[in-house]
C-alpha cells in the first residue's frame, strides 16, 4: 500500500496534507526516513512511526452502539442527527455505516462497520440472523398472538412474515413482550402488532445474533473485541 494512502486512510489528512507531512521528514518506515508518498509499505509487517509515535494501521472498524430515539440510522441527513454524528472523529474517519437500521423512534443495539462483506452476511435473508426486541404494547397480548406470530402474520402490504417467537412478559392493557425475528422489513415489529390489532408504544432491540446490548447507556458505543468479531463472522443460527 502507498504510504500516502495509508496515512490518509488513517485520518492524518488529505493526500495533499500527507504529502506536506512527509516532506517535513517526520515519518520513518523500519527506522528509515521516508519522504516520498508513492513509497509502498506493508501494514502487516512494516513498522511505521510518525513523529515518534507508531502508526497502527487497520482496515476495518466494528462498533456496537446503543442508539437513542430521535437519531436516524444513516450516514448523513440534512435534517436529523445520525448515528455517525454520535461517533468520535477518530472513528468517523473509517467511514463506518449502520448494519441494517432501527427506526428513528426505536432505541437499542446497532452495529456499525466499514466491512461490507460482514454487513452483507448479517443482513442476508439466507442467514436468518435473529434479532431480539423488547417492547411495550397498547393492548392485551395473548396466547393467540403468540400462535399467530409463530405461524407468521400478514402485513398491511400483503407480505407474510417468517415465523417470530413472541414471549409475553406481562399481559395487561399495557403489555410487555419479547420478540425474536429473523427479518428486517420496514417498521416490521410495529406492523406485526398492527396485524393483530395492537400498537407498539416503546421498542428496543436488545440483541442481534450472538451480540447483546450489555450495559451500554443511550448514545454510548464501544468497539467489538476480536472474539466478538470472530463470533459474528462464524455465526450460524441454530
C-alpha positions as CSV (number, residue, x, y, z in Angstrom):
1,X,0.0,0.0,0.0
2,X,1.2,3.5,-0.8
3,X,2.3,5.3,2.4
4,X,0.3,8.5,1.5
5,X,-2.9,6.4,1.0
6,X,-2.3,4.6,4.3
7,X,-1.9,7.8,6.3
8,X,-4.8,9.4,4.5
9,X,-7.0,6.4,5.4
10,X,-5.9,6.7,9.0
11,X,-7.1,10.3,9.2
12,X,-3.8,12.1,9.1
13,X,-5.1,14.5,6.5
14,X,-5.8,14.6,2.8
15,X,-3.3,13.3,0.3
16,X,-2.0,16.9,-0.1
17,X,-1.7,17.4,3.6
18,X,0.0,14.0,4.0
19,X,2.5,14.9,1.2
20,X,3.5,18.0,3.2
21,X,3.8,15.9,6.4
22,X,6.2,13.6,4.6
23,X,8.3,16.4,3.2
24,X,8.9,17.5,6.8
25,X,10.8,14.2,7.4
26,X,8.8,13.1,10.4
27,X,8.0,9.7,9.1
28,X,10.1,6.6,9.4
29,X,9.5,3.1,8.0
30,X,11.5,0.4,9.7
31,X,13.8,3.0,11.1
32,X,14.4,4.9,7.8
33,X,13.0,8.3,7.0
34,X,10.6,8.2,4.1
35,X,9.6,11.4,2.3
36,X,8.1,10.0,-0.9
37,X,4.3,9.4,-0.7
38,X,4.5,6.9,-3.5
39,X,6.7,4.6,-1.4
40,X,5.0,1.3,-0.6
41,X,4.6,-0.3,2.9
42,X,3.2,-3.5,4.2
43,X,0.9,-2.5,7.1
44,X,1.1,-6.1,8.4
45,X,4.9,-6.3,8.7
46,X,6.5,-2.9,8.4
47,X,6.9,-0.6,11.4
48,X,5.7,2.9,10.6
49,X,6.5,5.7,13.0
50,X,5.3,9.3,12.7
51,X,6.8,11.9,14.9
52,X,8.0,9.2,17.3
53,X,4.6,7.6,17.5
54,X,3.9,4.2,15.9
55,X,1.1,4.2,13.4
56,X,-1.2,1.2,13.9
57,X,-2.9,0.6,10.6
58,X,-6.2,-1.3,10.4
59,X,-8.6,-1.6,7.5
60,X,-11.9,-2.3,9.3
61,X,-13.7,-1.0,12.4
62,X,-16.6,-2.7,14.2
63,X,-18.7,-0.7,16.6
64,X,-21.6,-1.6,18.9
65,X,-23.9,1.3,19.7
66,X,-26.9,1.8,22.0
67,X,-28.9,4.0,19.5
68,X,-31.0,6.6,21.2
69,X,-34.5,7.5,20.0
70,X,-34.6,10.6,17.7
71,X,-31.4,9.6,15.9
72,X,-31.6,8.1,12.4
73,X,-29.7,5.0,11.2
74,X,-28.0,6.7,8.3
75,X,-24.6,8.0,7.4
76,X,-25.8,11.5,6.7
77,X,-29.0,13.5,6.7
78,X,-29.9,17.2,6.1
79,X,-32.5,17.4,8.8
80,X,-31.8,14.9,11.6
81,X,-28.9,13.8,13.7
82,X,-27.5,10.5,12.5
83,X,-25.7,7.6,14.3
84,X,-22.5,8.7,12.6
85,X,-22.8,12.1,14.3
86,X,-22.5,10.3,17.7
87,X,-19.1,8.9,16.8
88,X,-15.8,10.4,17.8
89,X,-13.8,11.8,14.8
90,X,-11.2,9.1,15.3
91,X,-13.9,6.5,14.5
92,X,-15.7,8.6,11.8
93,X,-12.5,8.6,9.6
94,X,-13.1,4.9,8.9
95,X,-16.4,5.8,7.3
96,X,-18.5,3.1,9.1
97,X,-22.2,2.6,8.2
98,X,-25.1,1.1,10.1
99,X,-25.7,-2.6,9.6
100,X,-29.4,-2.6,8.8
101,X,-31.4,0.1,10.5
102,X,-33.5,1.0,13.5
103,X,-36.5,3.3,13.1
104,X,-35.9,6.9,14.3
105,X,-38.0,6.4,17.4
106,X,-36.6,3.0,18.2
107,X,-33.6,2.5,20.5
108,X,-31.2,-0.3,21.1
109,X,-28.4,-2.3,19.6
110,X,-27.0,-1.1,16.3
111,X,-23.8,-2.4,14.6
112,X,-21.7,0.0,12.6
113,X,-18.8,-1.1,10.4
114,X,-17.0,-0.4,7.2
115,X,-16.7,-4.2,6.5
116,X,-19.2,-4.6,3.6
117,X,-18.8,-8.3,3.4
118,X,-19.7,-8.8,7.1
119,X,-22.6,-6.4,6.8
120,X,-23.9,-8.4,3.8
121,X,-23.6,-11.7,5.7
122,X,-25.6,-10.4,8.7
123,X,-28.3,-8.9,6.6
124,X,-28.7,-11.7,4.1
125,X,-32.2,-13.3,4.3
126,X,-30.5,-16.7,3.8
127,X,-28.6,-16.3,7.0
128,X,-31.7,-15.9,9.3
129,X,-29.7,-13.9,11.9
130,X,-32.1,-13.5,14.8
131,X,-32.9,-10.0,16.3
132,X,-34.4,-9.8,19.7
133,X,-36.7,-6.9,20.7
134,X,-38.3,-5.8,24.0
135,X,-41.5,-3.8,23.5
136,X,-44.4,-2.3,25.4
137,X,-47.7,-2.8,23.7
138,X,-51.0,-0.9,23.9
139,X,-53.5,-3.8,24.3
140,X,-53.5,-7.2,26.0
141,X,-51.2,-9.6,24.3
142,X,-52.5,-13.2,24.5
143,X,-51.5,-16.7,23.6
144,X,-53.5,-16.4,20.4
145,X,-51.0,-13.6,19.4
146,X,-48.1,-15.9,20.3
147,X,-49.6,-18.6,17.9
148,X,-50.2,-16.0,15.2
149,X,-46.6,-14.8,15.3
150,X,-45.3,-18.4,15.3
151,X,-47.2,-19.0,12.1
152,X,-46.3,-15.7,10.5
153,X,-48.6,-12.8,10.1
154,X,-49.8,-10.8,7.0
155,X,-48.6,-7.2,7.0
156,X,-50.6,-4.3,5.6
157,X,-49.0,-4.7,2.2
158,X,-49.9,-8.4,1.9
159,X,-46.4,-9.6,2.9
160,X,-46.4,-12.8,5.0
161,X,-43.7,-12.6,7.7
162,X,-41.5,-15.5,8.6
163,X,-42.3,-17.1,12.0
164,X,-41.5,-14.9,15.0
165,X,-41.0,-16.1,18.6
166,X,-43.2,-14.0,20.8
167,X,-42.8,-14.2,24.6
168,X,-45.3,-12.5,26.9
169,X,-43.6,-10.8,29.9
170,X,-46.8,-9.2,31.1
171,X,-50.3,-9.4,29.7
172,X,-52.3,-6.3,30.6
173,X,-53.9,-3.3,29.0
174,X,-50.2,-2.2,28.6
175,X,-48.4,-5.4,27.8
176,X,-44.7,-6.2,27.8
177,X,-43.2,-8.6,25.4
178,X,-40.0,-10.0,23.9
179,X,-40.0,-10.8,20.2
180,X,-37.3,-12.7,18.1
181,X,-37.5,-12.3,14.4
182,X,-35.1,-13.1,11.6
183,X,-36.1,-10.4,9.1
184,X,-35.8,-6.6,9.0
185,X,-38.7,-5.3,6.9
186,X,-39.6,-1.6,7.2
187,X,-41.3,-1.0,10.6
188,X,-41.7,-4.7,10.9
189,X,-42.3,-5.2,14.6
190,X,-44.8,-2.3,14.7
191,X,-46.6,-3.7,11.6
192,X,-46.7,-7.2,13.0
193,X,-48.6,-6.0,16.1
194,X,-50.8,-3.8,13.9
195,X,-51.7,-7.0,12.1
196,X,-53.2,-8.4,15.3
197,X,-54.9,-5.2,16.3
198,X,-52.3,-3.8,18.7
199,X,-49.9,-0.9,18.9
200,X,-46.2,-0.7,19.9
201,X,-45.6,2.2,22.2
202,X,-41.9,1.5,23.0
203,X,-39.4,-0.6,21.1
204,X,-35.8,-1.5,22.0
205,X,-33.5,-4.0,20.2
206,X,-31.6,-5.9,22.8
207,X,-29.6,-8.4,20.7
208,X,-28.6,-9.3,17.2
209,X,-27.1,-12.8,16.5
210,X,-24.6,-13.6,19.3
211,X,-24.3,-9.9,20.4
212,X,-26.2,-8.3,23.3
213,X,-26.5,-4.7,24.3
214,X,-24.9,-5.2,27.7
215,X,-24.7,-2.2,29.9
216,X,-24.2,0.5,27.2
217,X,-26.1,3.7,28.1
218,X,-28.2,5.5,25.5
219,X,-25.9,7.1,22.9
220,X,-22.8,5.2,24.1
221,X,-20.8,2.8,21.8
222,X,-17.8,0.6,22.0
223,X,-15.5,-1.4,19.7
224,X,-16.2,-5.0,19.4
225,X,-13.5,-7.3,20.7
226,X,-11.6,-9.6,18.3
227,X,-13.5,-12.5,19.8
228,X,-16.9,-10.8,19.1
229,X,-15.9,-10.1,15.5
230,X,-14.9,-13.7,15.0
231,X,-18.2,-14.8,16.6
232,X,-20.1,-12.6,14.1
233,X,-18.1,-13.9,11.1
234,X,-18.6,-17.5,12.1
235,X,-22.1,-17.2,13.4
236,X,-24.6,-19.8,12.2
237,X,-28.1,-19.6,13.7
238,X,-29.4,-22.8,15.3
